[in-house]
Amino acid sequence: MNIFKRFWKSLFSPQDIATFRKDKVGSSIVYIIVLTFVMFLPLAYFTTTTMNNALEVGESTLKNEIPDFTVQDGKLVTDDSSDDSSDDSSVENLPISIDEGNLHVYYDASGTLDEDDVDNKIGSFDGAFAFLSKEIYVTAGGISQSVSYKTLGIENKDDLLSLYASITDMSKIFIPVILLLIFLFALGSTFFRVALFGLFGYILTGFGRGGVSYKENWMMATYAVTLAAMFTMIMEWLQIVVPYGMEINLVVTLIVLFLAIRSIPAQTKDEK
């Protein structure tokens, strides 16, 4: 049975999943890689879109809407070039919030915002660049990173614009590299989950005394994750946040694996 038929059967047939325990290990490894890649597609799309939008919107936003600043002792300080004391709006209006569709830019030299505040302000599938008091915080596609101004070599707004220009030039290289790293992490995570589900099945079958080895439980777990994986992928494409999504996926996978084990003929178990 080819990989597409196995995928289709894995969505609704625990009985077929039980028969897949006799497949070659190599076939299951290929299946995990393909399944992870399919799950990775929405994350890759939204991450790439967010980054490209950030690069397109960023130049005009940084130049025109982010005030001049310097970094003193590692902290962001807004330049006040006005001699009129009534023009203190650059400080009073902090933090500054700029919304460009799914991209959000924040500037806050006052220390009012922190990373959690930024995460709470944006949608689950939105991206944000936040110039916080002591660091730059970037989040996109569920991945977040904070970097200090000193680490980036930023001492003023001109340094930021220069860094932005360099990043724009390198975007065709670093975006694929970032996506590759994310995929490898997702792949490792999938293998780890399959191993845990295989262990669960091994325990259910009496640590092999039921005639089903850990290898066979691992093979069944490989296909038992399919339904939950597809549900997660569809929700990510639709940008719908499912409450307790991880717990739901866990329960669904365990139920499918349990039903697959239950469907193994008793005589097959007794053969060993």
Buried (B, 14 or more C-beta within 10 A) or exposed (E): EEEEEBBEBBBEBBEBBBBBBEBEEEBBEEBBBEBBEBBBEBBBBBBBBBBEBBBEBBEEBBEEEBBEBBBEEEBBEBEBEEEEEEEEEBEEEBBBBBEBEBBBBBBBBBEEBBBEBBBEBBEEBBBBBBBBBBBBBBBBBEBEEBEEBEEBEBBBBEBBBEBBEEBBEEBEEEBEEBBEEBBEEBBEEBBEBBBEBBBBBBEBBEEBEBBBBBBBBBBBBBBBBBBBBBBBBEBBEEEEEEEEBEEBBBEBBBBBBBBBBEBBEEEBBEEE
